[in-house]
Amino acid sequence: MFVFTAPSGAGKTTIVRHLLSHFEFLDFSISATTRAKRDHEVNAKDYYFLTPQEFRTKVKNNEFVEWEEVYDDQFYGTLKSEIDRIWAKNKHIVFDIDVRGATNLKGMYGEDCLAVFIKPPSLEILIERLKSRNTESQGSLKKRIARVKREMGYENDFDQILINDLLQVALKEAEFLIEDFLDLKYE
Ligand code: 5GP
């Protein structure tokens, strides 16, 4: 499995989407979340959008392999059923999750998991990208920037660091990371 994590706005989603369209043998782990759906998002494609009550019930029933309160009152988690769904298709799983969730998955799956930290060229550039994305309210943007500052400190906990400066270069590097990891595993 491949776990991609990054501070919000580092370009993680773009890189993950590219890899999914480039390699047929990859499939995306659709997380569950209680946050509001953005206009362009589709339920059961980008996320399984759940009410807080539905989310809590799944936590109680032990249906998550990992879950986090990523922002105050906004829960995100990986369902065990999602891992089963993708492995049943004989595909490798790609995760797009927060730093703590990524560390947890790496701890659980060890050598079967490549954990990649995507890093923006600088904090200033990251904040600019977040602002220009225009998907967040003022309050939410503030929360995200505070979190970014914390998350930037975790890069050394991962197997690989991928710097997203020039996107085309980062996309190629991401492809190499996938190919290298699979070659090494099946040599
Ligand atoms: P966003 O609201 O921008 O889609 O995601 C916010 C953060 O939650 C991102 O860092 C994203 O990677 C993370 N996230 C998404 N799904 C999961 C999940 O299943 N588990 C955890 N721990 N974090 C997640």
Boltz pocket constraint, residues with backbone or C-beta under 6 A from the ligand:
constraints:
  - pocket:
      binder: B
      contacts: [[A, 4], [A, 6], [A, 7], [A, 8], [A, 31], [A, 32], [A, 35], [A, 66], [A, 67], [A, 68], [A, 70], [A, 76], [A, 77], [A, 78], [A, 96], [A, 97], [A, 98], [A, 99], [A, 100], [A, 101], [A, 102]]
      max_distance: 6.0
